[in-house]
Amino acid sequence: MTLLPYPAYPSAGGYVLRLHRDARPAQGVLAGRLEHIASGAAVHFASASELIAWLELHAATLPPSGSDATDTP
């Protein structure tokens, strides 16, 4: 068995999701704030589509897997 030399979930891909007090996910009402831990970049979102659009855009700017030297497998 060969282990990969980089983590499956590098720290560069870490985010904090905070739901707004008025969010009601079970009813499809999603609002809050998403912050990228490493860079501090953040967005306030008022819908699931806004959240996912920003996450896709931001995650595309992250370094490729395996280039995060701060993590260990």
N, C-alpha and C positions, 0 to 999 in steps of 0.2 A: 504494500500500500504506500502510495506517495502522497505526502501532505503538501498542500500548496503553501508557498512562502509568504502569503499575504492573507489577511483576515477576510472572512465572508462578508462582514459588515464593518468596513473601515469607519473610523471616527469622522472622516470628512463627510460622511453621509448621514450624520446625526442631526435630527431636528427636534424641536420642542413644539408640541401642539397644545394650545390652550383654547378651550371652548368658552365662548361668551356665555354669560349667565342666562341669556335668553335663548340659547341654542336648544333645540329639541330634536336631536338626531332621529329618534323613533318616528317623529312626524315629518321628517325630511327637511327640517329647518337647521341648517348648519352654518354657524358663524363663529369667528374667533380670530386667533393670531397664530401664525406659524413662524418660528425663528430657526435659522440655521445656526447650530451651536458654534462651529469653527469660525465663521465669518461675522456673525451677528446680523446678517441680512434677514429682514423680516417683512411680513405682509399681513395686513388685516384682510380677512375675507368674509363675504356675506353669503356664500353658497359653496356647495361641494365642487361645482365646476370651476369657480375662481381659485379655490384651494389647489385643485389638481393642476390647473393651467400654470399657476405660479411654481408649484413643485416641479413640474416637468421642465419648465424653462430654467429654473435655478439648478436643478440636478444635472442638466446638460452641461453646465459650466464647471462641474466638479472634476478634479483630476481622475484619470482612469484608475480602476481598481489595481492595487498592487503598488501604487506610487505613494501611499501614505506610510511614511517611515515611522510614525509614532505608535502604530499598533503592532501587536504581535499576534500570531495565530493562536 
